[in-house]
Amino acid sequence: MNWEAVQPYVLSVVLLLSFGALLLAHLSIVKMRRYQSRLEHSEERLRLSLWGSGDELWDWNIEQGTLYRSSSWQSPVELDPETQDIPPNRQQIHPQDLDRVSEALSNHLNQQSPYFEATYRIRSSDQQWIWVLDRGKVVSYNQQNQASRMTGTLKNIHHIKLAEERLQLFAQCLENISDAVVICDTSFRILEVNPAFSRITGKDREHVIQQQFELSLYPSRFLRDIKQALMKTSSWVGEVQEQRSDGQTYHAELNFNVVRDEQGQIQQYVAVFSDITERKTREEQLSKLANSDTLTGLPNRALFLSQLGELVEQQKRHSLLMFDLDNFKKINDSLGHQLGDGLLCKLTERLKLFPRNKGQLYRLGGDEFAILLENTNDIHTITSLAKELIKQINLPFFINQHELAISCSIGIVLYPEDGQDPQSLLRNADTAMYHAKNEGGNRYLFFNDSMNKQAVKRLQIENLIRHGLKEDFFSVYYQPKMDIHSGKLLGMEALVRFITPKRGIISPATFIPVAEETGQIVEIGAVVLRKACQQVKAWIDQELFHGRVAVNLSAKQFMLPYLCEQIDDVLQQTELPSYHLELEITEGTVMQSPTMAIDTMKKLRARGIHLAMDDFGTGYSSLAYLKQFPLNTLKIDKAFIDDMDTARGRNMVDTIVTIAHNLSLTVVAEGVEEKQQLDLLKQLRCEVIQGYYYSKPLSSEDFTRFLQQQQAPNTTKVARTTATLG
């Protein structure tokens, strides 16, 4: 075969084969590129899917100890790509989770589990612990059937885990909370309850699920009203009563709220309630204590004022009777407070049986009571009640072998005639009661305007006294005491005078009763005592006087526990010797508590102070007590002196003088104004007189001149010799 002849054909075949090879290579390259493109697209989809899901892809070559991570989210976590640790991220796992993760991984590598799955905490580069879900599976084994390669994903579940923990916390709270929780649908069908529900109601969970929530002590419309409130305001709160499974009633504070979906539609109702039975019981007990008198069990002043205020606020016509017991203090002082309390309890029991008083009687304090009559201002009804009340109280009480006869004074006001507010009504009722007592007690009086004027005047006097004490408007006048035979000055009585710049002299008859009632008499008495001692000390230093000054002690002053110490202080400050001081005490004062009076009088006598009983014969002194009183002087009241123009009057004075002399007491006659009285007193052997016959009460300046006249020659009615201590 000629080469040259076949050469073209060979070349053509070669070229065709080369072209075919090139074409095949091209087709292969195109196919490879398409495959690569599909692979890249697949990887891109996988990468995007992992990125979108928040998962990280990892590939662990166990034999080589290399770890590949896609790091789709966990770039903050730093891992060594080459490690022989098992697990490979051992250094980043929380110590508390490490054993659990290692065990799960070992079980899978040893073919004891189909796959590996664990939730645990790993540490990020900023040293924070985050929760992850790690899933993987062995994808190849070596010839020894040991795992050689493992792949998986790592998911960041930190937020999910925190939400789970929060839900678990809420679940534990619901399980352990002391309040009952009930979840209902919108038809009030129970879906779920917590253990506290069963504990409070006594009903098991299994018996109430899918049952209707109900309040058995209330009508069905009550739940409908709650539902309407939930529709409007999304919540309802109130206190209810319900029965337990054993029939026992309990109090509960119930709170209803709604649960809405994402569209704002109501899906469920949640009821939370707590057992407040003990609290309500305590509140009732406290309310009873707050509104009831502990001694008598009657409604007290607080409840009285509250109900009086309600009547006024509602503008209901009503009447108020306020009363207290006459001379109740004497019963307390003489027979003891325990017996006095017993009397109040007996009185309460009696008045509770009084039909017209039912539910209307109050104890305001001490021996003061009140009756509220609603919806009536009928004078006949009110006076009938007042008369019957007095009659019931007048009936004798038998307590501890004592028969007690008492009376009361009643003040009556009408609404709205006698006051437009509770304070005015109470004040005016008290004013009317005060006037009833001043008229002798055992009576009732309706309030009127004249009483109010007198009450206002009394208040003005009280304020005037307070101002006078502050501005030193109280001064002391002195009335001499003279020897009835020689006409010598033996001493004087210190008398208080209230002289104001604008109103001039205020009569003692006007301000002393008010001062005694308000207790201001104690401060006035202290002022008089101090000023009298100062002035007498000055006269003694001037050698004008060497006798004794008599100072009156009021009942309140005499009862002071620190009286003796107060007098000691005055004598020490004024430097007046105690034998120049005489204290005058009335019969009524010492007879309030004779035992205590004797003790106080002995203490005063031990200090060298003379004691005189003032206004003798006007009270109710017991001769048995009189001889026990450590007195020096007995003063006959002016009322007996004025009555000496009658035989009976003279005999009375004679009897008093005789009693005094038999007790070795000096007798002083008060209020002597006429020569005839003086002559009669001489005949009756009275030693000392005091009154206008010799002198009216004098200011300190005038009395200084009087003393100076006593020392001058030819003084009328007065002996020339200096007064002695008599």
C-alpha positions in Angstrom: 0.0 0.0 0.0 1.3 3.3 -1.1 1.7 5.5 2.1 1.3 8.6 0.1 -2.0 7.2 -1.1 -3.4 6.4 2.3 -1.8 9.3 4.2 -4.7 11.7 3.6 -7.2 9.2 4.8 -5.1 8.5 7.9 -4.8 12.2 8.7 -8.5 12.6 8.2 -9.2 9.8 10.6 -6.8 11.2 13.1 -8.3 14.6 12.8 -11.8 13.1 13.2 -10.7 11.2 16.3 -9.0 14.3 17.7 -12.0 16.3 17.0 -14.2 13.6 18.6 -11.9 13.6 21.6 -12.0 17.3 21.9 -15.7 17.2 21.5 -16.0 14.6 24.2 -13.6 16.5 26.4 -15.7 19.7 25.8 -18.9 17.8 26.6 -17.3 16.4 29.7 -16.1 19.8 30.8 -19.5 21.2 30.2 -21.1 18.4 32.1 -18.6 18.8 34.9 -19.3 22.5 35.0 -23.0 21.9 35.1 -22.5 19.4 37.9 -20.2 21.8 39.7 -22.8 24.5 39.3 -25.5 22.3 40.6 -23.2 21.3 43.5 -22.5 25.0 44.2 -26.2 25.7 44.1 -26.9 22.8 46.4 -24.2 24.0 48.8 -25.5 27.5 48.6 -29.0 26.2 49.4 -27.6 24.2 52.3 -25.6 27.1 53.5 -28.6 29.4 53.3 -30.9 26.9 54.9 -28.4 26.4 57.8 -28.0 30.2 58.1 -31.8 30.7 58.0 -32.4 28.0 60.6 -29.6 29.3 62.8 -27.8 25.9 62.6 -24.1 25.3 62.3 -22.8 22.3 60.3 -19.9 20.4 61.6 -17.8 17.5 60.3 -15.5 15.6 62.6 -12.8 13.4 61.3 -12.3 11.2 64.3 -9.2 9.4 63.1 -7.4 12.6 62.0 -8.7 14.7 64.9 -9.9 17.5 62.7 -13.2 19.4 63.0 -14.8 21.4 60.3 -17.4 24.0 61.2 -19.6 26.0 58.9 -19.6 28.9 61.5 -22.9 30.1 60.2 -23.7 31.7 63.6 -21.2 30.7 66.1 -18.3 32.9 65.1 -18.0 34.1 68.7 -17.1 30.5 69.8 -13.4 29.7 69.3 -12.6 26.1 68.7 -9.3 24.4 67.8 -9.8 22.7 64.4 -7.4 20.0 65.3 -8.0 18.2 68.6 -7.9 14.7 70.0 -10.5 15.7 72.7 -13.7 13.8 73.0 -16.0 15.6 72.6 -13.9 17.8 70.3 -15.3 21.0 71.9 -14.7 19.7 75.4 -12.9 22.9 76.5 -16.0 25.1 75.7 -18.7 22.9 77.4 -20.0 24.0 80.8 -18.6 21.8 83.6 -22.0 20.9 84.8 -23.0 19.6 81.4 -19.7 17.9 80.4 -20.4 14.4 81.8 -23.8 14.2 80.3 -22.6 15.2 76.8 -19.6 12.9 77.0 -21.8 10.0 78.0 -24.3 10.6 75.1 -21.5 10.9 72.6 -19.7 7.7 73.8 -23.0 5.8 73.6 -23.4 6.8 69.9 -19.7 6.2 69.0 -20.1 2.7 70.6 -23.2 2.1 68.5 -25.4 2.1 71.6 -27.7 4.8 70.2 -28.9 5.5 66.6 -27.8 9.1 66.8 -26.2 11.7 69.1 -28.3 14.5 70.6 -27.6 16.7 73.6 -28.5 20.2 74.9 -25.8 21.9 76.8 -24.1 25.2 77.5 -20.9 26.3 75.7 -18.8 29.3 76.4 -18.5 32.1 73.8 -15.5 34.2 73.2 -17.0 36.9 75.5 -17.1 34.4 78.3 -20.9 34.1 78.3 -22.7 30.7 78.5 -25.2 30.0 75.7 -27.5 27.0 75.3 -27.1 24.9 72.1 -28.8 21.8 70.7 -26.1 19.4 69.2 -27.2 16.6 66.9 -25.0 14.3 64.9 -24.4 10.8 63.4 -21.5 8.6 62.5 -21.3 8.5 58.7 -18.4 6.1 58.3 -16.5 3.3 60.1 -12.9 2.0 59.6 -12.0 -1.6 59.0 -12.1 -2.3 62.7 -15.8 -1.1 62.7 -14.9 1.9 64.7 -16.4 5.3 64.0 -14.1 7.3 61.8 -16.2 10.2 60.7 -19.2 12.0 62.2 -21.2 15.0 61.0 -24.0 17.0 62.5 -25.5 20.4 63.3 -25.3 22.8 66.2 -28.3 25.0 66.9 -28.4 28.1 69.1 -31.4 27.5 71.4 -30.4 30.0 74.1 -33.6 32.1 73.8 -35.7 29.0 73.6 -34.1 27.6 76.7 -34.6 30.8 78.6 -38.3 30.7 77.5 -38.5 27.1 78.7 -36.9 28.0 82.0 -39.3 30.9 82.4 -42.3 28.7 81.6 -41.0 26.1 84.0 -40.7 28.8 86.6 -44.2 29.9 86.0 -45.4 26.4 86.1 -43.7 25.8 89.5 -45.1 29.1 90.8 -48.6 28.0 89.8 -48.0 24.6 91.4 -46.7 26.1 94.7 -48.6 29.4 94.9 -51.0 29.7 97.8 -53.7 31.4 95.7 -56.0 29.2 93.6 -55.8 29.6 89.8 -58.6 28.5 87.5 -58.4 28.7 83.7 -61.8 28.7 82.0 -63.0 29.1 78.4 -65.3 31.9 77.5 -68.3 29.8 78.7 -66.7 29.5 82.2 -65.9 25.8 81.6 -62.9 24.9 83.7 -59.8 23.9 81.6 -57.2 23.7 84.3 -56.7 24.4 88.0 -53.7 24.4 90.3 -53.2 22.4 93.6 -54.2 25.5 95.7 -57.6 25.3 94.1 -58.1 21.8 95.6 -56.7 22.8 98.9 -59.0 25.8 99.3 -62.2 24.3 97.8 -61.7 20.7 98.8 -62.5 19.7 95.2 -60.2 17.3 93.3 -58.8 18.5 89.9 -60.3 15.4 88.1 -63.8 16.3 89.3 -63.8 19.9 88.1 -62.0 19.7 84.8 -64.5 20.4 82.0 -67.1 21.3 84.6 -68.8 24.7 84.9 -67.2 27.3 87.2 -69.9 28.5 89.6 -70.4 30.5 92.7 -73.1 28.4 94.4 -74.2 31.1 96.9 -75.0 33.6 94.2 -77.6 33.7 91.5 -76.6 32.9 87.9 -76.8 36.5 86.9 -73.8 37.2 89.1 -71.5 35.3 86.7 -73.2 37.1 83.8 -72.4 40.4 85.4 -68.7 39.3 85.8 -68.6 38.3 82.1 -70.0 41.7 81.0 -67.3 43.4 83.1 -64.6 41.3 81.6 -65.9 42.2 78.1 -65.7 45.9 78.9 -62.7 46.2 81.2 -60.8 42.9 80.8 -60.8 42.4 84.5 -63.1 42.0 87.6 -62.2 42.1 91.3 -64.4 41.4 94.3 -64.9 39.5 97.5 -67.2 36.5 97.4 -68.3 33.7 99.6 -68.4 30.1 98.6 -68.9 26.6 100.1 -66.2 24.0 100.3 -66.9 20.4 99.4 -67.7 19.7 103.1 -70.3 22.5 103.1 -68.2 24.9 105.1 -68.4 28.5 104.0 -65.3 30.5 103.2 -64.5 34.0 102.1 -62.4 34.6 99.0 -60.9 37.6 97.2 -61.6 36.8 93.5 -59.7 38.3 90.5 -60.8 37.6 86.9 -58.7 38.5 83.9 -58.9 37.7 80.2 -56.4 36.0 77.9 -56.4 37.2 74.3 -54.9 35.7 71.1 -52.7 37.6 68.6 -55.7 39.1 67.0 -56.9 40.4 70.3 -59.8 38.0 70.6 -60.7 36.6 74.1 -59.7 33.0 74.3 -59.8 32.2 78.1 -60.6 33.6 81.5 -58.1 33.3 84.3 -59.5 33.4 87.8 -57.2 33.8 90.8 -58.6 33.7 94.3 -57.3 33.5 97.8 -58.9 32.3 101.0 -59.4 35.4 103.2 -61.6 33.7 105.8 -59.1 34.2 108.6 -58.6 37.8 107.6 -62.3 38.5 107.5 -62.6 36.9 110.9 -59.9 39.1 112.3 -61.4 42.2 110.6 -64.7 41.4 112.2 -63.0 41.0 115.6 -61.1 44.3 115.1 -64.3 46.0 113.9 -66.1 44.8 117.0 -63.2 46.0 119.2 -63.1 49.3 117.4 -66.9 49.8 117.4 -67.8 48.2 120.7 -67.3 49.2 124.3 -65.1 46.7 126.0 -66.8 47.0 129.4 -70.5 46.9 128.4 -70.4 45.5 124.9 -72.5 48.4 123.6 -71.7 50.3 120.4 -69.1 52.9 121.3 -68.5 56.5 120.5 -66.8 55.8 117.2 -69.7 53.9 115.8 -72.1 56.4 117.3 -70.4 59.3 115.5 -70.3 57.2 112.3 -74.0 56.5 112.3 -74.9 60.0 113.4 -72.9 61.3 110.5 -74.8 58.9 108.1 -78.1 60.2 109.4 -77.1 63.8 108.8 -75.6 63.1 105.4 -78.8 61.4 104.4 -80.7 64.3 105.9 -83.0 62.0 107.9 -85.0 63.5 110.7 -83.8 62.1 114.0 -83.4 63.0 117.7 -80.5 62.4 120.0 -80.7 61.9 123.8 -77.5 62.1 125.7 -77.4 61.3 129.4 -75.0 60.5 132.2 -75.3 59.4 135.7 -75.6 62.0 138.5 -72.8 61.8 141.1 -71.3 58.7 139.6 -67.8 59.9 140.5 -68.8 59.7 144.2 -69.7 56.1 143.8 -66.4 55.4 142.1 -64.4 57.3 144.8 -66.3 55.8 147.8 -67.0 52.3 146.7 -64.3 51.7 144.2 -64.0 51.6 140.4 -64.7 47.9 140.2 -68.1 48.4 141.7 -68.7 51.4 139.5 -67.9 49.3 136.4 -70.3 46.7 137.8 -73.0 49.3 138.0 -72.5 50.4 134.4 -72.8 46.8 133.3 -76.0 46.3 135.3 -77.4 49.5 133.9 -76.6 48.3 130.3 -78.3 45.0 130.9 -81.4 46.8 132.2 -81.5 49.2 129.3 -81.0 46.5 126.7 -84.2 45.0 127.9 -85.9 48.3 127.4 -87.7 47.7 124.1 -87.5 51.2 122.7 -83.7 51.3 123.1 -83.0 48.2 121.1 -80.1 48.8 118.7 -80.0 52.5 119.6 -78.1 52.7 122.8 -74.4 53.7 122.8 -71.8 54.2 125.5 -69.8 57.3 124.7 -67.3 56.9 127.6 -67.3 56.9 131.4 -70.9 57.1 132.6 -72.0 58.9 129.4 -74.5 57.3 127.1 -76.6 58.3 124.0 -79.7 57.1 122.3 -80.4 57.8 118.6 -84.1 57.8 117.5 -84.3 57.6 113.7 -87.1 59.0 111.6 -88.8 60.8 114.5 -88.9 64.3 116.0 -92.2 63.7 117.7 -92.0 65.5 121.1 -94.4 63.2 122.7 -92.5 60.1 121.7 -89.2 61.6 122.8 -90.5 62.8 126.2 -92.2 59.5 126.9 -88.8 57.8 126.2 -86.9 60.2 128.4 -89.4 59.7 131.3 -89.2 56.0 131.0 -85.5 56.1 130.8 -85.3 58.1 134.1 -87.8 55.7 135.7 -85.7 52.7 134.7 -82.4 54.2 135.9 -84.1 55.3 139.2 -84.9 51.7 140.1 -82.3 50.5 142.7 -79.3 48.3 141.8 -78.1 45.6 144.1 -74.3 45.0 143.6 -72.0 43.3 146.0 -74.4 43.7 148.9 -74.8 47.4 148.2 -78.1 48.9 147.2 -77.5 51.8 144.9 -80.0 54.4 144.0 -78.9 56.6 141.0 -80.3 59.2 138.7 -79.4 60.7 135.4 -79.4 64.0 133.5 -80.6 63.9 129.9 -80.0 66.5 127.1 -82.1 66.2 124.0 -81.5 67.7 120.5 -83.5 67.4 117.3 -82.2 67.3 113.7 -82.2 69.6 111.8 -83.6 72.2 114.3 -80.8 72.0 116.8 -77.8 71.4 114.5 -76.9 70.8 110.9 -73.8 68.6 111.5 -72.9 65.9 114.0 -70.5 68.1 115.9 -73.2 70.7 116.5 -75.8 68.1 117.6 -73.3 66.5 120.0 -72.2 69.8 121.4 -75.8 71.1 121.9 -76.9 67.8 123.5 -74.0 68.0 125.9 -75.0 71.6 126.7 -78.6 70.6 127.4 -77.4 67.7 129.6 -75.1 70.1 131.5 -78.0 72.4 132.2 -80.2 69.5 133.4 -77.4 68.5 135.8 -77.0 72.1 137.0 -80.7 72.2 137.8 -80.4 69.3 140.2 -80.2 66.3 137.8 -82.7 63.5 137.5 -84.4 65.3 134.7 -84.4 65.9 130.9 -84.0 69.2 129.0 -84.5 70.0 125.4 -81.8 72.2 123.9 -82.7 75.9 123.3 -80.9 79.0 122.1 -80.4 80.4 125.6 -78.4 77.3 126.5 -76.3 77.9 123.5 -75.7 81.5 124.6 -74.7 80.3 128.1 -72.4 77.7 126.5 -70.7 80.3 124.3 -70.3 82.6 127.4 -68.8 79.7 129.3 -66.3 79.1 126.4 -65.5 82.8 126.3 -64.8 82.8 130.1 -62.6 79.7 129.6 -60.6 81.4 126.9 -60.4 84.6 129.0 -59.0 82.6 131.9 -56.4 81.0 129.7 -55.4 84.4 128.4 -55.4 85.8 132.0 -53.1 83.1 133.2 -50.7 83.8 130.3 -50.8 87.6 130.8 -50.8 87.5 134.7 -54.2 89.1 135.1 -54.9 87.2 138.4 -54.1 89.2 141.5 -54.6 88.5 145.2 -56.7 90.5 147.6 -56.6 90.1 151.4 -59.4 90.2 154.0 -58.3 90.5 157.6 -59.2 88.1 160.4 -59.7 89.9 163.7 -59.8 88.7 167.4 -63.4 89.1 168.4 -62.5 90.4 171.9 -59.4 92.5 171.5 -59.9 93.6 167.9 -56.3 92.6 167.1 -55.3 91.5 163.6 -54.6 87.8 163.7 -54.3 87.0 160.0 -55.9 87.3 156.7 -57.5 85.3 153.9 -56.0 85.5 150.4 -58.8 85.9 147.8 -58.2 85.7 144.1 -59.3 88.5 141.8 -59.5 88.4 138.0 -58.9 91.9 136.6 -58.8 92.3 132.9 -57.8 95.5 131.0 -61.0 95.6 128.9 -63.7 93.9 131.0 -62.4 95.0 134.4 -63.1 92.8 137.4 -64.5 89.4 136.6 -66.7 88.1 139.4 -65.3 85.0 141.2 -68.8 83.6 140.9 -68.4 83.8 137.1 -65.0 82.4 136.5 -64.3 80.0 139.4 -67.1 77.4 138.4 -65.7 77.4 134.8 -62.1 77.1 136.1 -63.1 74.2 138.3 -64.9 72.5 135.5 -62.0 72.9 133.0 -59.2 72.2 135.6 -57.8 75.7 135.2 -58.4 76.2 138.9 -55.2 74.2 139.6 -53.1 76.7 137.8 -55.0 79.6 139.3 -54.6 78.2 142.8 -50.8 77.8 142.2 -50.7 81.5 141.2 -52.6 82.6 144.3 -50.4 80.5 146.6 -47.2 81.9 145.2 -48.2 85.5 145.2 -49.7 85.3 148.7 -46.5 83.8 150.1 -44.4 86.4 148.4 -46.4 89.3 149.7 -46.7 88.0 153.2 -42.9 87.4 153.3 -42.5 91.1 152.2 -44.8 92.3 155.0 -42.9 90.2 157.5 -39.6 91.6 156.3 -41.1 95.1 156.8 -42.2 94.1 160.3 -45.8 95.0 159.3 -47.2 91.6 159.9 -46.4 88.5 161.9 -49.6 86.4 161.5 -50.8 83.7 159.2 -52.2 83.9 155.7 -55.0 81.5 154.7 -55.0 80.3 151.1 -57.9 78.3 149.7 -57.3 74.9 148.1 -59.7 73.7 145.4 -60.8 70.1 145.3 -58.8 69.4 142.2 -55.7 71.1 143.8 -56.1 69.1 146.9 -56.2 65.8 144.9 -52.9 66.5 143.2 -50.5 63.7 144.0 -47.6 66.2 144.1 -49.5 68.8 146.3 -47.1 68.7 149.2 -44.0 68.9 147.0 -45.6 71.9 145.1 -46.2 73.7 148.4 -42.6 72.9 149.6 -41.3 74.5 146.4 -43.4 77.7 146.9 -42.3 78.1 150.5 -38.7 77.5 149.6 -38.7 79.9 146.7 -40.5 82.7 148.7 -38.5 81.9 151.9 -41.7 82.0 153.9 -41.7 79.9 157.1 -44.4 77.2 156.9 -46.1 78.3 160.2 -47.1 81.6 158.5 -49.3 79.6 156.0 -52.8 78.2 156.6 -54.6 76.2 154.0 -58.4 76.2 153.8 -60.2 73.1 152.6 -64.0 72.7 152.1 -66.1 69.9 153.5 -66.9 68.6 150.1 -63.2 68.3 149.2 -62.2 66.1 152.1 -65.3 64.0 152.0 -64.7 62.9 148.4 -62.0 60.5 149.7 -61.7 60.8 153.5 -58.9 58.3 153.8 -56.7 60.0 151.2 -57.6 63.4 152.7 -56.5 62.5 156.2 -53.2 61.2 154.8 -52.6 64.4 152.8 -53.6 66.6 155.8 -51.2 64.8 158.1 -48.3 65.4 155.6 -49.2 69.1 155.5 -49.4 69.4 159.3 -46.1 67.7 159.7 -44.6 70.6 157.7 -45.9 73.1 160.3 -48.8 74.3 158.0 -52.1 75.1 159.7 -55.3 73.6 158.3 -58.8 75.1 158.3 -62.1 73.5 157.2 -63.9 76.2 155.2 -67.7 76.5 154.9 -68.4 74.1 157.7 -72.0 73.0 157.9 -72.8 73.3 154.2 -71.6 69.8 153.3 -72.1 66.4 154.8 -69.2 65.9 157.1 -69.3 62.9 159.3 -68.4 63.6 163.0 -66.5 60.3 163.0 -64.3 61.6 160.2 -64.2 65.2 161.6 -62.4 64.1 164.8 -59.8 62.3 162.6 -59.0 65.3 160.5 -55.8 67.0 161.8 -57.4 70.5 161.7 -56.6 73.7 163.5 -59.6 75.8 162.6 -63.3 75.5 161.8 -64.9 78.3 159.7 -68.6 78.9 160.0 -70.2 79.7 156.7 -71.8 83.1 156.1 -75.2 81.5 155.6 -75.3 80.5 159.2 -74.1 83.9 160.4 -76.9 85.6 158.4 -79.5 83.3 160.0 -78.5 84.1 163.6 -81.4 86.5 163.9 -83.6 83.4 164.5 -83.4 81.1 167.5 -82.8 78.1 165.2 -80.0 79.9 163.5 -78.3 80.9 166.8 -78.7 77.3 168.0 -77.0 76.0 164.9 -74.0 78.4 165.3 -73.8 77.5 169.0 -73.7 73.8 168.1 -70.9 74.3 165.6 -68.9 76.4 168.1 -69.4 73.7 170.8 -68.3 70.9 168.5 -65.2 72.9 167.5 -64.2 73.6 171.0 -64.7 70.0 172.0 -62.3 69.1 169.2 -59.9 71.8 170.4 -60.4 73.8 167.2 -60.4 77.6 166.8 -63.6 79.0 165.4 -63.7 81.7 162.6 -67.0 83.3 161.7 -67.2 84.4 158.0 -69.3 87.2 156.6 -69.8 89.3 159.7 -71.2 92.6 158.6 -73.2 94.0 161.6 -72.5 94.8 165.2 -75.5 92.7 166.3 -73.8 89.6 164.7 -70.6 90.5 166.5 -72.2 90.7 169.9 -74.0 87.4 169.4 -70.8 85.7 168.3 -69.1 87.0 171.5 -71.9 85.4 173.5 -71.5 82.1 171.7 -67.7 82.1 172.5 -66.5 82.5 168.9 -62.8 83.7 168.8 -62.2 85.1 165.3 -64.4 87.1 162.9 -63.9 87.9 159.2 -66.2 90.1 157.1 -67.2 93.6 156.0 -67.7 94.7 159.6 -64.0 95.2 159.8 -62.9 95.4 156.2 -63.7 94.2 152.7 -61.0 92.3 150.7 -58.1 94.8 150.0 -55.4 94.9 147.3 -51.9 94.4 148.5 -51.3 98.2 148.4 -54.4 98.9 150.4 -53.7 96.1 152.8 -50.2 97.5 153.4 -51.8 100.8 154.5 -54.2 98.8 156.7 -51.3 97.1 158.3 -49.6 100.4 158.9 -52.8 101.8 160.5 -52.8 98.8 162.9 -49.5 100.0 164.3 -50.6 103.6 164.6 -52.0 104.9 168.0 -55.8 105.5 168.5 -56.7 103.1 165.7 -60.4 102.4 165.8 -61.7 98.9 166.2 -58.1 97.7 166.4 -55.9 97.1 169.4 -52.6 98.8 169.5 -50.6 95.7 170.2 -48.9 93.8 167.4 -50.8 90.7 166.2 -49.5 87.4 167.4 -49.7 84.0 165.9 -52.9 82.9 167.6 
